[in-house]
Amino acid sequence: MLFRSKLSDSGHYSNSQAGKCSGTAKDLLTNMIKNSDNCSADWVYQQVGSGAVQTVATNAGMKGFALSTADPLYTLGESKVTANDMALFFSKIDKMMPASQKSFGMGLLGAIDSAGTPGHAGVYDSGVAQPPIYSKSGWDDEGHGHYTFNQVARITVGGGTYNVAVLVSGSTETNSENIMKTVFQKLFSGTTSAGGGGGAPGTPPPPAPGKPKILWKPIKFDQARMNEMKTYVKNNYGSFIKPATYFLNNPQVIAEHYTAGPSAISAWNTFDSNATLYGESPGTCAHFVIDTDGAIWQMVDLKYMCRRVTGLNYTAIGIEMAGTSDGQILGRPAELSSALKLTHWLACTYHIKPGNVIGHAEALSSPYHKEDLHMVQGVDMQTEVHSDWLHNDMVTFRSKLSAMGGC
Ligand SMILES: [Zn+2]
């Protein structure tokens, strides 16, 4: 098989068609499965072709499978699969996967957790199964805050192994995941969990503290934009970052923002456009944006720098909150709670001190604030700052954060 040889070589591949993903075959397969990355899926599709994909579907006994014709870049990534076909496919993958690839392939499916990709909370939050859980989810934006979500999982409950798929359409992300969770609980009502904990339907164990649910919604962040970031680092931080890089190494600051707009999608569109600022590229971006209903979208991989706060882009993780004032967001429990959970998890993961969780408006007083440039288009980059998340409001935010406890 083509992929057996691809997995054993050390070549570096890039998707020139979609133009925004590259890596080894293992990297791209990992991105396709764990991050539901359509660009990587497109690369895989280019390698194997439609015939091989259709053969897999036929061998699995799938009846309704169809490659997408809507967008030539996402023929595989947006393919149509029924819940029945997904469960059927999962029931056969053991037999269909060559022995030499099984540990890699099943390892990817078993490594996804409830926060890994959109729609992945259902089976985990249901509490019916004990690890290992093999699962995969997908999603499609129907517009107006509604989504199609699917989740297929192989789980062991009460000594039996089940392949189950759930498809939900026309609801918000949070509701869709709750529906999936309820479906899994109802399906296994009365079945004793092999692991003991969380066996009784309707009383799932409380979610483990840690990573909140994150919807992966990447903006365009291709090699060209990374190179622009590297040039920005050379120009703005060249005196202390040598050699220049676009990688966010050892982040020390979390910067909180509001979008100055009504919704996450308006901010997403701005960041995706990569428009220049003060005549400099790349455009602005943030790693995360939180919508008014509390949904957390991740737009950029944390391994890359995002240009959002002059003087801190080399070391700051950026979190945007949809809204037009600090006070408005402090008065929205769902949005504020998600911002706090995300910040808490990031601060714990990257060992960022509470005092380095700052508002954009506090940037100039950060001990990490460093900037090489002075006047650019009539603006002094030494003091360029925005007025989102003022000090007094951040005092409130940080006190709520500390009330969440340690790591
Ligand atoms: Zn800001």
Boltz pocket constraint, residues with backbone or C-beta under 6 A from the ligand:
constraints:
  - pocket:
      binder: B
      contacts: [[A, 256], [A, 257], [A, 258], [A, 308], [A, 360], [A, 386], [A, 388]]
      max_distance: 6.0
